[in-house]
């Protein structure tokens, strides 16, 4: 993660109860992480680190957009990102990430938040991402409709004769 060194947060050297960081993650960020689901983007990240009771609370605010493939036509599409995230970090003997609290070695005293930023962005992308109606690649949409099965709601869709007799069965509980 050499190119992602800018996302290291020095917890051990933090002076005061609160510190703030700002980054603009762009296409270089996603390329450095070598992820396939998000191709590029521009997302503004604000991080506030609050020290309380031997623990550090990291509060992320992320705004911008990323480019993801459309599930329907596979062309690139913009997906707006407007989300927040929380991370709790403690200093300890060895690195540990149990899901609720991340423990970083006290001798190092830093945490690289690049992967956590990516995870917050990735979780803000809907499971199904498609272009607005009429915006998909027309060639791909035509190919898809040519090779797709008939719509389940279509009344005139032919019923496979092997299954037609099943409609006549009356199943009672």
HELIX and SHEET records of a PDB file:
HELIX    1   1 UNK A    2  UNK A    7  5                                   6    
HELIX    2   2 UNK A   27  UNK A   33  1                                   7    
HELIX    3   3 UNK A  114  UNK A  124  1                                  11    
HELIX    4   4 UNK A  138  UNK A  147  1                                  10    
HELIX    5   5 UNK A  161  UNK A  164  1                                   4    
HELIX    6   6 UNK A  165  UNK A  168  5                                   4    
SHEET    1   A 2 UNK A   8  UNK A  10  0                                        
SHEET    2   A 2 UNK A 110  UNK A 112 -1                                        
SHEET    1   B 6 UNK A  18  UNK A  25  0                                        
SHEET    2   B 6 UNK A  40  UNK A  52 -1                                        
SHEET    3   B 6 UNK A  55  UNK A  69 -1                                        
SHEET    4   B 6 UNK A  76  UNK A  92 -1                                        
SHEET    5   B 6 UNK A 101  UNK A 105  1                                        
SHEET    6   B 6 UNK A  96  UNK A  97 -1                                        
END                                                                             
